[in-house]
Amino acid sequence: MSQLDLLWEYQTADTEADMLALSIKQSPKRQKLLKLRDYIKDQQDGLRTIESEIMAMLDRMDALKDAISLAEDQLKLLQKRVQEEPPTDSQEIAEFISEADRLTATLADFDQEVRHVRKSASDRDRRQRDAKLRAIKSKEEFDELRVEYDLEYKEKSQLLEQLRKKAEEKKQGIDPAYLAKYTAIKEHCTPPMAKLVDGQCGGCNMSFPSSVLHKIRAGQQIECETCGRLILG
Ligand SMILES: [Zn+2]
């Protein structure tokens, strides 16, 4: 068997192993696992955002409670002053009324904000619950699929190991220079060898001039000028 024939046999085994490696990489289970992983990560990011929003709301509620109790104290103080020292002229009455109105309006604003914050907080609580449920469900799905995938991966990896070994054995008797050439071509063109088909390159269908055909048939090492493959005559 010529060097090129041996190299061709090696290529057959090498390609078979490569195809399996590709199918492992492109396994639908693996793709789905990657998608689920990204989805779970998004859910976790969303949950973190909601949590920090809820914390900010709790802080705001505390500040509002303090502000409300301060305004209530001021209003009580004002009422006490009115009872103890009733205003004597219309100017003083007007001032008391205006101060009481201001405090009442402030309290009404705070009250409105408290209601608004409560509503937003309960919205976020609900969103947080939903997101947690979704995350748990996705994690369960992920774990189940992971078990299936691990099994599939183990089986295919064992098979791949056998195929790689078989390909390695096919290297026996091949001149290292040919193998180096094969590897170099494989960098940019797979598979790196093509058969001669009706005077054309079996890889890219380019026709060879008769002088080149002659060399190919004589078993010389010829590479296709178009695709770069090594041609087996
Ligand atoms: Zn070609």
Residues whose N, C-alpha, C, O or C-beta is under 5 A from the ligand:
A	BS01	ZN	C201 G203 C204 N205 M206 C224 T226 C227 G228
